[in-house]
């Protein structure tokens, strides 16, 4: 197994656009030839668009783009910019009188980071599509990770900066990678169990024990759903929607191993799985590797972030 660039998986283009002044941004994953997709949603407060398309019972077997953005539900308008970009290039689902680009989207809540009025829009999404033509996506506090933070039990005053991370590997002909925006209620840990980002004291000089702080009172807490980790496992292995939903579910294990607590009612954790190739591979291997690359991408999202 060797590490590769995520764009080496092939048949995808990834681009970022952001507004650092407002503290928000957007990342787009485009497959001009279409990509089969599945999703697994475990958080209690997701903001998403067109997720019913990924139900195996629905007609469309492929989508053309996935948007991972800030802006909470306001950011969902940005997908229109991706549709405009794809329509101009005659990319979409042929309905006879037109080709309709199928664009799914999930958003993080970053309205409290800098400006609640700063939200990804169609113009920003179009710019991310143009950036995807370079196919050299950056990590950290860019794109959809611009306003991402972690460790928000006590709000923005005692949290730490996060961002977007990417990681990919190749085993023989099989290639698999992950893109993830880490905007979690909980803390983030490395592979050895060391906390690398999360809840701090009021001075920001040292970490607090998240669970110890939570357990100071077992009464119901008013923890606003201002958190969400969203991402995608991308592979050149050939799977349909039903199996991709299973791979997405296994990808959630990467969140469970690196973020604690995770999948709470104050999170909107959503993981997609995307197939952009024709390699014949065992779903158990792909699912296990999907969880691994998701772990590594989560760590990179924190390590690459900047305040």
C-alpha positions in Angstrom: 0.0 0.0 0.0 1.4 3.4 -1.0 0.1 6.9 -0.5 -1.0 8.8 -3.6 -2.5 12.2 -4.4 -6.3 12.0 -4.1 -6.7 13.2 -7.7 -4.6 10.3 -8.9 -7.7 8.1 -8.3 -8.8 9.4 -11.7 -12.1 10.6 -13.3 -12.6 13.3 -10.7 -11.8 17.0 -10.3 -11.6 18.7 -6.9 -11.7 22.5 -6.4 -11.9 25.0 -3.6 -13.2 28.6 -3.2 -13.4 30.6 0.0 -14.0 34.0 1.6 -11.5 34.3 4.4 -12.9 37.6 5.5 -16.3 36.1 6.2 -14.8 32.8 7.3 -16.6 30.4 5.0 -16.0 28.4 1.8 -16.8 25.5 -0.4 -15.3 22.4 -2.0 -16.6 20.7 -5.1 -15.9 17.1 -6.4 -16.9 16.8 -10.0 -17.1 13.6 -12.2 -17.9 14.7 -15.7 -18.8 11.2 -16.7 -20.9 10.7 -13.6 -20.2 8.7 -10.4 -22.3 6.2 -8.5 -22.8 7.5 -5.0 -24.1 6.4 -1.6 -24.4 8.2 1.8 -24.6 7.4 5.5 -25.9 10.1 7.8 -25.5 9.6 11.6 -25.6 13.1 13.1 -28.8 14.6 14.5 -28.7 17.8 12.5 -27.6 17.5 8.9 -28.0 20.1 6.2 -28.1 18.4 2.8 -29.4 18.6 -0.8 -30.6 15.9 -3.1 -29.7 13.1 -0.7 -32.8 11.1 -1.8 -31.1 10.5 -5.1 -28.7 8.2 -3.4 -31.4 5.8 -2.3 -30.9 2.6 -4.3 -34.6 2.6 -5.2 -34.3 6.0 -7.0 -33.9 6.0 -10.8 -30.7 8.0 -11.2 -27.7 5.7 -11.0 -25.1 8.4 -11.0 -24.5 12.0 -9.9 -22.2 14.6 -11.4 -20.9 16.5 -8.5 -20.8 16.6 -4.7 -20.5 19.9 -2.8 -19.1 20.1 0.7 -19.6 23.6 2.0 -20.0 26.0 4.9 -23.0 28.2 5.4 -25.3 25.8 7.2 -28.6 25.5 5.3 -28.0 28.9 3.7 -25.1 27.3 1.9 -27.3 24.9 0.0 -28.1 27.6 -2.6 -24.5 27.2 -3.8 -25.2 24.0 -5.7 -26.9 26.2 -8.3 -23.5 27.5 -9.3 -22.2 24.0 -9.9 -25.3 23.2 -12.0 -24.6 26.3 -14.1 -21.0 25.3 -14.6 -22.0 21.7 -15.6 -24.9 22.8 -17.8 -22.6 25.1 -19.8 -20.4 22.0 -20.5 -23.4 19.8 -21.5 -22.9 17.6 -18.5 -26.0 16.1 -16.8 -28.8 13.5 -16.8 -30.4 13.4 -20.2 -34.1 14.1 -19.8 -34.7 14.5 -23.5 -35.2 18.3 -23.7 -32.2 19.1 -21.6 -29.4 17.6 -19.5 -29.9 18.1 -15.8 -26.7 18.0 -13.7 -27.3 16.0 -10.5 -25.6 17.7 -7.6 -25.6 16.5 -4.0 -24.5 18.7 -1.2 -23.8 18.7 2.6 -23.0 21.8 4.7 -21.2 22.5 8.0 -22.4 25.2 10.4 -19.7 27.9 10.4 -21.9 30.9 10.9 -20.4 31.5 14.3 -16.7 31.5 13.2 -16.5 35.1 11.7 -19.6 36.4 10.1 -23.1 34.9 10.2 -23.8 36.7 6.9 -20.9 35.1 5.1 -22.3 32.2 3.2 -21.2 30.2 0.1 -23.3 31.2 -2.9 -23.6 30.3 -6.6 -20.7 32.6 -7.5 -18.4 31.0 -5.0 -19.5 27.5 -6.2 -18.8 28.5 -9.8 -15.3 29.7 -8.8 -14.7 26.3 -7.1 -15.6 24.6 -10.3 -13.1 26.7 -12.2 -10.5 25.9 -9.6 -11.2 22.2 -10.0 -9.9 22.5 -13.6 -6.4 22.8 -12.1 -7.2 19.7 -10.0 -4.6 20.6 -7.3 -6.8 21.0 -4.2 -5.3 22.5 -1.1 -5.9 21.3 2.5 -6.4 23.1 5.8 -8.5 26.2 6.3 -9.6 26.5 2.7 -12.6 25.6 0.7 -15.4 24.0 2.8 -13.0 23.9 5.8 -12.4 27.6 5.9 -14.7 28.1 9.0 -14.3 24.7 10.5 -13.7 24.3 14.3 -13.6 21.5 16.9 -14.2 21.1 20.6 -17.2 23.3 21.0 -18.8 22.2 24.2 -18.4 25.7 25.6 -18.9 27.5 22.2 -16.4 29.3 20.1 -14.4 30.8 23.0 -12.8 27.5 23.9 -12.6 25.6 20.6 -9.8 25.2 18.2 -9.4 25.7 14.4 -9.8 22.8 12.0 -10.3 22.5 8.2 -10.4 20.2 5.3 -8.2 17.1 4.9 -7.5 14.6 2.1 -5.7 11.3 2.0 -5.5 8.5 -0.5 -3.7 5.1 -1.0 -3.2 2.6 -3.8 -3.1 -1.2 -3.5 -2.4 -2.8 -6.8 -4.9 -1.4 -9.2 -7.2 -0.3 -6.4 -7.2 3.4 -5.4 -9.2 4.9 -2.6 -9.1 8.2 -0.8 -11.1 10.5 1.5 -12.0 14.2 1.6 -13.3 15.4 5.0 -14.3 18.7 6.6 -13.9 18.3 10.4 -16.3 20.7 12.3 -17.0 18.5 15.3 -18.5 19.1 18.7 -15.9 16.7 20.1 -12.1 16.4 20.2 -9.8 15.0 17.5 -7.2 12.4 18.2 -4.2 11.0 16.3 -3.7 7.3 15.6 -2.0 6.8 19.0 -4.9 8.2 21.0 -3.3 11.6 21.6 -5.6 14.6 21.5 -4.4 16.9 18.7 -7.3 19.5 18.7 -10.4 20.3 20.7 -11.8 21.8 23.9 -9.3 24.1 25.8 -9.4 26.1 29.0 -10.5 29.7 28.8 -6.9 30.9 28.3 -6.4 28.5 25.4 -3.2 27.2 27.0 -4.1 23.6 27.6 -6.7 21.0 26.7 -9.6 20.1 29.0 -11.0 16.6 29.2 -14.2 16.8 27.1 -16.0 14.0 28.8 -15.0 15.1 32.3 -16.5 18.6 31.4 -19.7 17.0 30.0 -20.2 14.8 33.1 -20.1 17.8 35.5 -23.9 17.7 34.9 -26.0 14.9 33.4 -29.0 17.2 33.0 -30.0 17.8 29.4 -27.8 20.4 27.7 -28.8 23.0 25.2 -26.0 22.2 22.7 -27.1 23.9 19.5 -26.5 21.8 16.4 -23.5 24.0 15.2 -21.3 21.0 14.4 -20.9 18.6 11.6 -18.2 16.4 10.0 -18.9 15.9 6.3 -16.8 14.0 3.8 -16.5 11.4 1.1 -14.7 8.2 0.4 -13.7 8.0 -3.3 -12.6 4.9 -5.1 -11.9 3.6 -8.6 -13.6 0.3 -7.6 -16.9 -0.5 -9.4 -19.9 -0.4 -7.0 -23.5 0.6 -7.3 -25.5 2.8 -4.9 -26.5 0.1 -2.4 -22.9 -1.2 -1.8 -21.6 2.4 -1.7 -24.1 3.1 1.1 -22.4 0.3 3.0 -18.9 1.7 2.2 -20.0 5.1 3.4 -21.2 3.4 6.6 -17.9 1.8 7.1 -16.2 5.1 6.4 -18.0 6.5 9.5 -15.8 4.2 11.5 -13.0 6.5 10.7 -14.9 9.3 12.4 -15.6 7.1 15.5 -11.9 6.3 15.9 -10.6 9.9 15.6 -13.4 12.1 17.0 -14.9 11.8 20.5 -17.7 12.2 21.1 -19.1 11.8 17.6 -22.5 11.3 16.0 -24.3 13.3 18.6 -27.6 15.1 18.3 -25.5 18.3 18.1 -23.6 17.1 15.0 -24.8 16.4 11.5 -22.2 13.8 10.5 -22.5 12.7 6.9 -20.2 10.5 4.9 -20.6 9.9 1.1 -19.0 7.1 -0.9 -18.2 7.7 -4.6 -17.3 5.2 -7.4 -15.4 6.7 -10.3 -13.8 3.6 -11.9 -14.3 0.0 -13.0 -11.9 -2.0 -10.9 -13.3 -5.2 -9.5 -12.6 -5.3 -5.7 -13.9 -6.9 -2.5 -16.3 -4.6 -0.7 -14.9 -5.5 2.7 -11.4 -4.5 1.6 -12.7 -1.2 0.1 -14.8 -0.5 3.2 -11.9 -1.1 5.6 -9.5 1.0 3.5 -12.2 3.7 3.3 -12.3 3.9 7.1 -8.5 4.1 7.2 -8.2 6.9 4.6 -11.0 8.8 6.4 -9.0 8.6 9.7 -5.9 9.9 8.0 -7.8 12.7 6.3 -9.4 13.8 9.6 -5.9 14.1 11.1 -4.7 16.1 8.2 -7.7 18.4 8.4 -6.5 19.5 11.9 -2.8 19.4 11.2 -3.1 21.6 8.1 -5.5 24.1 9.6 -4.5 27.6 10.5 -6.2 30.3 12.6 
